[in-house]
């Protein structure tokens, strides 16, 4: 990890963020290299295994959506030691995303600020990418501006993956907030349910005041009534930033962590044990992961932590989880609960 922080990261951070991201993801094209990394660095332990909505995981650490938008490198990335990968976000038709500049680092806060707007090659090409580069378990994030776009995208992706994650909460895509209207959201879930055979997760928007909390809990209530398998908590925090080409975007990384943990705890209290919660936002260490599990999450997802800490973050987190299990005499990671 120190080699990454002292040598690799400074070199990458000299590049524009999107250029660095493209360079990094391309490095995963040769899966055999990362299988060797996996052999040397991956922690395999029965105590870390669990199941979410019928999906079997080797460990509870997932890669959040956004890292491999076109699902080109799922197998290589999985070999870092992730329990599962969330690919995408994928839309039915190709999208160029928002105008540049649209991604910045905030190194002081260990954060990223993005206004990408779902740049991707479209569902049909992503299907071909997954067929050429399968990975299991993989959950694919999908989105759209109409119910029909969501459903057609789901029909194409669902047969090839272990689960779907609906992104209705990105702050960077004009028109997406229509799905925050509860009747429209219900219509979406009802139609997706008729089209899918795999588990379904909804990525929730963050809330930070009473009005946004009320909206999120309306979405949760409708989700419970219409039937889904879990939530990813949560998406990036909306922010105004004049450096971005569209003037606003979303913050990920450390600034989201405390909000995410509070949301996980409050949502778990609301839904009980019925559904899966994937905690997503600002997780950099095993202590962060444990705090999220104790709040009520079943798994955690990382992205910005990988950017700042490097590929050894998986080894460090899983190693820390095993130490916690040993110290507290727990037989399985699923028993790390605060309720």
C-alpha positions, 0 to 999 in steps of 0.5 A, a space after each residue: 500500500 505504501 508503494 501505491 501511496 508513495 509512487 503510483 498515486 503521485 504519478 496518477 494524480 499528476 494526470 487529469 482525473 478522467 485520464 488517470 481513471 482511463 489509464 487505471 481501468 485499462 490496466 485491468 484488461 489483462 486479467 491474468 496479471 490480477 489473478 496472480 495479484 489475487 493469489 498473493 494478496 487475497 484473503 480467503 476465509 470462511 468467516 467472511 462469506 455471506 449471502 445477500 438476496 441469494 447471491 453468494 459472496 466470498 467477502 462483504 466488500 463490493 466495488 461501487 458503481 462508476 468504476 467500470 462503466 462499460 463493464 470491460 474489466 469486471 474479471 480483472 477488477 474482481 481479482 483484486 479481492 472484491 466480494 462482488 462488483 457493481 458495474 455501470 451505470 449502464 443506460 439503454 442507449 449510448 450517452 456521452 455524459 456531461 460536458 467537460 470538465 466533469 471530474 475533480 479530486 479534493 485531496 485534502 478531504 479524500 474526496 472526488 467531485 463528479 458531474 459525469 452524467 452516465 457516460 457509457 456505450 449503451 446496454 447492447 454493447 455492454 452485453 457484448 462486453 460482459 459476454 467477453 469478460 464475465 465475472 461472478 458475482 456481478 451486479 450491474 447498475 442501470 438507469 434511464 430517463 423513462 420507465 421504458 428505457 429502464 425496463 429494456 435495459 434490464 431485459 438485456 442485462 438481467 440474464 447475464 448477471 447476478 443482480 440489478 441496481 437501479 440508479 435513480 439518485 445520481 445528482 448529475 443527470 438531468 431528468 432523473 429526478 422524475 423517479 423521485 415522484 412516488 407514483 412514477 417510482 412505483 410504476 418503474 418498480 412494477 415494470 422492472 419486476 415483470 422484466 427481471 429474474 435476478 435480485 433488485 437493489 435501489 440506490 438511494 439518494 442521500 438525505 441531509 434535512 427533513 425534506 430530503 429525508 421524507 423523500 427518501 423514506 417515501 421511496 423506501 416505503 414504496 420499495 417495500 410495498 412493491 417488492 425489491 431485495 435491498 438498498 445501496 445507501 447512498 449516492 453522492 451528495 449534491 454540490 455546486 462547483 464552478 469548476 464543473 462544466 455544468 456547474 454542479 455535481 456530486 461529492 464522494 469519499 470521506 465527506 459522505 461517511 458520517 451521513 452514510 452511517 447515519 442513513 444506514 442506521 435509520 433505514 435499518 430501524 425503518 425496514 427491520 431485517 427484511 431487506 439487504 443494505 449495502 453501505 456506500 460512501 467514504 469507506 477507507 478502512 476496516 474500522 469504517 466497514 465495521 462501523 457501517 456493519 454495526 449501523 445495520 449494513 450487510 455489505 459495504 461498497 468502495 470506490 473513492 477509497 480505492 482511488 486514494 488507498 490503492 488495490 491493497 485496500 481490499 487486503 487491509 479491510 478484510 484483514 481488519 474484519 478477521 481481526 475483529 471477528 477473532 477479538 469478539 469471538 464471532 464465527 461469521 461477518 454476518 454476525 457483526 450487527 449493532 441491533 
